[in-house]
Amino acid sequence: MTRIFKWPAAAGVLLIVAALVAWAVTQRLAGEREEGERAKKRGSAETPAQVSTEHGRTVLTIQPDTQARMGLEVAALKAAENREQMRATALVLSPQDLADLRSAYLTAEANAAKAQADLEVSSNEFNRLKLLHQEDQNASLKALQVAEGTMRSNQADANAAAQQLRLQSAVIEQRWGGVVAKWLAGRSPAFERVIEQKDWLVQVTLLAGSSLAAKRISLQLSDGSMVEANLVSAYPRIDPRIQGASFLYLVPARPGLAAGLNLLAQVPLGDVLHGVIVPETAVVWWQGQAWVYEQIGSEKFARQPAPTDMRVPGGWFVTAGLSPDQKVVVRGAQALLSQEFSYQTSEPGEKEEGEK
């Protein structure tokens, strides 16, 4: 009788154990499904772009709201004209020599003015005494002779002072050219800006055998940025390292410019070229190559090469591969590159087009 009661009890225990196991399995599967959903959401947040291949190009598809969150900004490329560039060396010149020359010139100018004033006074006195002497001997001959001597002495001083002033002007012209000499003599605001270092004079030396001076050139600063400089005149001195023709250019002061700094100049020459300006913010670098992301649809972006052979202020001048009104990403391009690169590295079986 005791055994009969034990069997139902054992069966009940087994049912309870089975129910507990089933519940545990169910909870585990539910947890795995929930974790899978969370992982899927995280993956979606971390990789907002859908990457595909269309016509041999890798295309990133990004929804408009996601584009806004990524801070993407798109702009159309603008048509531009440029000319072939010749590279030349440039040296930022110190204004100290000009300041010293101005001091010497102003001193000579003051001496010339004083000598001329003394001459006018003595000439007037001589003429007055001469007239009185001719009218009934109202002035003595001795007084007339003394006045004449003073006048002639002042005339010599005036001539010497004028000669010294011309000499100072010639020195300035020999060192800096005729335009700068006229700036100094005429109290030009341009000259004052150079002395106050609001503008810098830059010596640009062309390669030996070149003598073509462009009215406007570009100077590349140490940080890679570009600044335009305007032609002033030929520069009478040469750079002994290059032995080429030198020219003076004027460039506005900005951080990174200082006396004695050596720069790279890009001098336009040859025929006019037609192309577009690619903004610096649109370019990303990968595997030693510059790229931009073209917008090929409201939600689609594709990477393409951007030649960077011709640097211009604000970016690069490109003559091939990109056209006016073509839309490219000008803000957030690096984020797109990161998304594309993440896709490439997560798909080891696939390779970038053209990659070996």
Secondary structure by P-SEA (a helix, b strand, c coil): caaaaaaaaaaaaaaaaaaaaaaaaaaaaaaaaaaaaaaaaaaaaaccbbbbbcccbbbbbbcaaaaaaabbbbbbbbbbcccbbbbbbbbbccaaaaaaaaaaaaaaaaaaaaaaaaaaaaaaaaaaaaaaaaccccccaaaaaaaaaaaaaaaaaaaaaaaaaaaaaaaaaacccaaaaaaaaaccaaaaaaaaccbbbbbbbccccccccccbbbbbccccbbbbbbbcccccccccccccbbbbbbbcccccccccbbbbbbbbbccbbbbbbbccccccccccbbbbbbcccccbbbbbbbbcccccccbbbbcccccccccccccaaaaaaaaaaaaaaacccccccccc
